Amino acid sequence: MSRTAKVNQVILLIMDDVRAEHLFGFIDEGKLPNMALLADKGASCRDCITSFPSITYPCYSNIVIGAYSGYYPKEGSGVVNYHWIGRTDPPSEGKKFPIIRDYGAGRQLWRLGKDLGKTVKTIFEQAGEGNFLSALNVLFRGSEVKIPSDFTSELIFKIAEDAYKNPGDFFPNNEVPRITIIYTPITDELMHKRGFNSKKYINEVLSCDKYLGSLIKTLKNTGHYDDTAICIVSDHGNYAAPNMYDLEPFFQSKKLTQYDPKKGIGDFDAQIGSVGFFNFPGNTWHNHPTIEQLKKFTPIKASSSAINLFELLWEIPETKYMYYRDDDNTPDHGIINLEYKDPKTGKIAKGQIVFEGHGINQKTKYIFEDKELFGYEKHEEAEKLLDDKAHSIDEWLSATYQIDFPMFIDQLPRYFKNPRTCDIMTSTCGELAFGYVHGKTVESSPYSHDIALKKSMTVPMILGGSAEIPNIEIPYCKTTDVVPTLLDLLGIKPHQSVVGKSVFR
Ligand SMILES: [Zn+2]
């Protein structure tokens, strides 16, 4: 144990797709006795804010690295979204044209570690020496990964338990893992298919508590409980859209053709839940278009004159917000344009996020013309930051963690800085969902996550186990604080790319 270390081992449990109010609701009802005990004797937070967009692979990766998207590949994570187009010049991966990444397709998920890039580090890479274990954890870079025969939570927990019972089966030096990440994807699958109120989903969360109890018992039996920290977190919350809408006929009527990465041609590529991510070619598909090019776009099959893509996208039902980058942005300075359409009057209000700096030093200023766009004016703390000054991520977090669009002003520029991101982002704010991916409507379930509303952005954070962990209730934190907090307990300084900070400092 190093001089400043408070524990010898940490175990991080990432449960996919668990909203903070749901998990703490179950705890308050006495349904999660093991998690409740960790929280009661350790530290817990009911307002842990995740990354935007609230989508699995960016949010999940950001937990494991303690950082966010940025100007990849110079800084920040390359895993900017579940779907992205590899717009770099020269093209990525030796391909002639920009690739379409879809982590749900084929074996693309296993590219996560490579896609992440080298400027950010997983918690294992940051910790340096020792035995590191990934119990399924799909972002396993720097660790020993074990994939169970079936992705059930029971088998995944069992891997971690076995590593404490028989460390020699995992590591030649016969020592227990210093850092373990356990990832349970089934909770997410059940949330999408059945919903957060379904018996199946709730039972799966309750089962995870049972498996956690079994793991705790093993830690006690093997004499490791007192010097192990156990952390529970999720990648995002969720929502149910009241209605679904098929956009295939809409794009066909507009004569927009799907981008083909093999031929390098096509008018657009899009992925649309409630949040829409729209990609269009600039001079070529390698380049992002300018605002002028988006306003005067000629589809390949169109016989008529150029169309205005902003006007076209406002025609998508229930669209409330539209965001797009300015033309002359650099990694360290730029503007993200914001528009909000009043559903009653149809009037469009405009604003901007002005960003400067990057990583932990990024500061953002939110300005607007006549009308404030996100409801910040109605909240006393958030209203204070509408002062024509630039603010840090932690200033935005402390002022907005209780309301919708938490930390949003900081998050949007981090997303748009990345060349792998879209050109225009839209949102219905969960009012209508489309399930549209790369030219097809593929999803019919209204249960999802992607939006900036609090229910989709707020996850539980519980940290317990060893008596060395302070017994406190943390009013708010962010998911990128998890890794620096765990490293702090191990007496390790986080990598310079880390944006989060220890909740104990
Ligand atoms: Zn997820």
Residues whose N, C-alpha, C, O or C-beta is under 5 A from the ligand:
A	BS01	ZN	D16 D17 T56 D188 D235
